[in-house]
């Protein structure tokens, strides 16, 4: 696979924007959201419901700020025409997209329950990073559209599988505190996260070097997501009487699984020989 000369100047400017967004907005949104959201969740569904966001939102804020720092380091690399700059920018972008999507879920949850004074602010980090994803990979790294679109799909599978794991953790705590059966949620929580992190690595691998191991990891991540996502989606749909978000990750995984298990299709879309 021939290495294409990268647009270092555009990469540096774009990385600076990503750094400012990642550090500044994560810092500000966390300050105005964290305590009110914990209080609203505790009121909405009782003691124990806020346990997950107490730690998860803080952890996501940490990683979101780290992604901004990685953007800044990659900007330094771009302006010095370092080959590693693009690779680091891709990692920063994937982390930024991951950490700016989930925090909107608990915020929308309390808004739907009638709590006022909330807004899904993290969308103002997520949407610009979608644009940065396109700029970095299309104009800086000069990847083909096949890789960009498949990377978007694996990236969304990463996010949705992680949401499934976090939802399972939340329900696991609430059911456990209420002396209800939480066995399925205990079992699925960590495996959903394992699948999610696999998709995250696959997304980075597709942009950098889509070798055979990337496909193999994609197959494993897809199988885990399908194996637990479909039954959990069915259970929660029946229980709540509405379509479950659990179905999102396995639906994407089914589509991706066909791509991963057929080498000719993979090579044709990504334009790679896996060498």
C-alpha positions in Angstrom: 0.0 0.0 0.0 1.6 3.3 -1.1 2.0 6.0 1.6 0.4 9.3 0.5 2.1 12.6 1.4 0.0 14.1 4.2 -1.2 17.7 4.5 0.8 18.7 7.6 -0.3 22.4 7.7 -4.0 21.5 7.6 -3.4 18.7 10.1 -1.7 21.1 12.5 -4.5 23.7 12.4 -7.2 21.1 12.7 -5.4 19.5 15.6 -5.3 22.8 17.4 -9.0 23.2 17.0 -9.5 19.7 18.4 -7.3 20.5 21.3 -9.1 23.6 22.2 -12.5 21.9 22.0 -11.3 18.8 23.9 -9.8 20.7 26.8 -11.9 23.8 27.1 -15.4 22.4 26.5 -15.0 19.2 28.5 -13.7 21.3 31.4 -16.6 23.8 31.2 -19.4 21.3 30.5 -18.3 19.1 33.4 -18.4 22.0 35.9 -22.0 23.0 34.9 -23.4 19.5 34.5 -21.9 17.0 37.0 -23.5 17.9 40.4 -27.0 18.8 39.0 -27.1 15.6 36.9 -26.2 13.4 39.9 -28.9 15.1 42.0 -31.5 14.7 39.2 -30.8 11.1 38.6 -31.1 10.3 42.4 -34.5 12.0 42.5 -35.7 10.4 39.2 -35.1 6.7 40.0 -34.1 6.5 43.7 -30.9 5.7 45.6 -28.3 3.8 43.6 -29.4 5.1 40.2 -26.7 7.8 40.3 -23.9 5.5 41.2 -22.8 4.9 37.6 -22.8 8.5 36.4 -21.0 9.6 39.5 -17.9 7.8 38.3 -18.5 7.4 34.6 -19.1 11.0 33.8 -15.9 12.0 35.7 -13.9 9.3 33.9 -15.3 10.4 30.5 -14.3 14.0 31.3 -10.8 12.9 32.1 -10.4 11.0 28.9 -12.0 13.8 26.9 -9.5 16.3 28.2 -6.7 13.8 27.5 -7.9 13.6 23.9 -7.6 17.3 23.7 -4.0 17.1 25.0 -3.2 14.4 22.4 -4.6 16.7 19.7 -2.2 19.4 20.9 0.8 17.0 20.8 -0.2 15.9 17.3 -0.4 19.6 16.3 3.2 20.0 17.4 4.0 16.9 15.3 2.2 18.2 12.2 4.0 21.5 12.3 7.3 19.7 12.5 6.3 17.2 9.8 6.5 14.2 12.0 5.1 11.0 10.6 3.5 10.0 13.9 1.4 13.2 14.0 -1.5 11.8 11.9 -1.5 8.5 13.9 -1.8 10.4 17.2 -4.5 12.7 15.8 -6.6 9.6 14.8 -6.3 8.2 18.3 -7.3 11.6 19.8 -10.3 11.9 17.5 -11.6 8.4 18.3 -11.3 9.1 22.0 -13.0 12.5 21.6 -15.9 11.0 19.7 -16.3 8.2 22.2 -16.3 10.4 25.3 -18.6 13.1 23.9 -21.5 10.9 22.9 -22.4 8.9 26.0 -22.7 11.9 28.4 -25.6 13.1 26.5 -27.6 10.0 27.3 -28.1 10.6 31.1 -28.8 14.3 30.4 -31.5 13.4 27.8 -32.8 10.9 30.3 -33.5 13.5 33.0 -34.8 16.0 30.5 -37.3 13.4 29.3 -38.4 13.0 32.9 -39.3 16.7 33.1 -36.2 18.1 34.8 -35.4 21.6 33.7 -32.1 23.4 33.3 -30.4 20.7 31.4 -29.1 20.5 27.8 -27.1 17.8 26.0 -24.1 20.1 25.8 -21.6 17.4 24.8 -23.1 17.4 21.4 -21.0 20.5 20.8 -17.9 18.3 21.2 -19.3 15.3 19.3 -20.4 17.1 16.1 -17.2 19.1 15.6 -15.2 16.0 16.0 -17.2 14.3 13.3 -16.1 17.1 11.0 -12.5 16.7 12.3 -12.7 13.0 11.6 -13.5 13.8 7.9 -10.9 16.5 7.7 -8.1 14.4 9.2 -8.8 11.2 7.3 -10.0 12.6 3.9 -7.8 15.7 3.5 -4.9 15.2 5.8 -4.3 11.4 5.8 -6.0 11.2 2.3 -7.8 8.0 3.0 -10.4 6.7 0.5 -14.1 6.9 1.2 -14.4 3.2 1.8 -12.1 3.4 4.8 -13.7 6.5 6.0 -17.3 5.1 5.9 -16.3 1.8 7.4 -14.4 3.6 10.1 -17.5 5.7 10.9 -19.5 2.5 11.2 -17.0 0.7 13.5 -16.7 3.9 15.5 -20.5 4.0 16.1 -20.4 0.3 17.0 -17.7 1.2 19.5 -19.9 3.9 21.0 -23.2 1.9 21.0 -21.5 -1.3 22.5 -20.0 0.8 25.3 -23.5 2.4 25.9 -24.9 -1.2 26.2 -22.2 -2.0 28.8 -22.9 1.1 30.8 -26.6 0.5 30.7 -26.1 -3.0 31.9 -23.9 -1.7 34.8 -26.6 0.8 35.7 -29.4 -1.8 35.7 -27.1 -4.2 37.5 -26.7 -1.8 40.4 -30.4 -0.7 40.6 -31.7 -4.3 40.4 -29.1 -5.5 42.9 -30.0 -2.8 45.4 -33.7 -3.7 45.0 -33.0 -7.4 45.6 -34.1 -8.2 42.0 -32.4 -10.7 39.6 -29.5 -8.8 37.9 -27.6 -11.9 36.7 -27.8 -11.2 33.0 -26.7 -7.6 33.4 -23.7 -8.7 35.5 -22.7 -11.1 32.8 -23.1 -8.7 29.9 -21.6 -5.6 31.3 -17.9 -6.3 30.9 -18.3 -8.3 27.6 -20.1 -5.3 26.0 -17.2 -3.1 27.1 -14.7 -5.7 25.7 -16.5 -5.6 22.4 -16.6 -1.8 22.5 -12.9 -1.4 23.0 -12.3 -4.0 20.3 -14.3 -1.8 17.9 -12.3 1.2 19.0 -9.0 -0.4 18.2 -10.5 -1.6 14.8 -11.5 2.0 14.0 -8.0 3.2 14.6 -6.5 0.2 12.7 -8.7 0.9 9.7 -7.4 4.4 9.4 -3.8 3.6 10.1 -3.0 0.1 8.8 -6.0 -2.2 8.1 -4.1 -5.5 8.4 -5.6 -8.9 8.8 -5.5 -8.8 12.6 -7.8 -5.8 12.4 -10.4 -7.9 10.6 -10.0 -10.8 13.1 -10.5 -8.4 16.1 -13.6 -7.0 14.3 -15.0 -10.5 13.9 -14.6 -11.2 17.7 -16.0 -7.8 18.7 -19.0 -8.3 16.4 -19.8 -11.8 17.7 -19.7 -10.6 21.3 -22.0 -7.6 20.5 -24.5 -9.8 18.6 -24.4 -12.6 21.2 -25.4 -10.3 24.1 -27.0 -7.4 22.4 -29.9 -9.2 20.7 -31.2 -11.1 23.8 -30.7 -8.0 26.0 -32.5 -5.9 23.5 -35.4 -8.3 23.4 -35.6 -8.5 27.2 -35.7 -4.7 27.7 -38.1 -4.2 24.8 -40.6 -6.7 26.3 -40.0 -5.3 29.8 -40.4 -1.6 28.9 -42.8 -2.0 26.0 -40.7 0.2 23.7 -37.8 -0.3 21.2 -34.5 -0.9 23.1 -31.3 0.9 22.4 -29.6 -2.4 23.1 -30.3 -3.3 19.4 -28.1 -0.6 18.0 -24.7 -2.2 18.5 -25.7 -5.7 17.3 -27.4 -4.3 14.2 -24.2 -2.5 13.2 -22.2 -5.6 14.2 -24.2 -7.8 11.9 -23.5 -5.5 9.0 -19.8 -5.3 9.9 -19.5 -9.1 10.4 -20.3 -9.6 6.7 -17.5 -7.2 5.8 -15.0 -8.8 8.2 -15.6 -12.4 7.2 -15.4 -11.8 3.4 -11.8 -10.8 2.5 -12.5 -9.8 -1.1 -15.3 -7.5 0.1 -13.0 -6.0 2.8 -10.1 -5.5 0.3 -12.4 -4.0 -2.3 -14.1 -1.4 0.0 -10.9 -0.5 1.9 -8.7 -0.8 -1.1 -6.1 -2.8 0.8 -4.2 -6.0 0.3 -3.6 -6.5 4.1 0.1 -6.7 3.4 
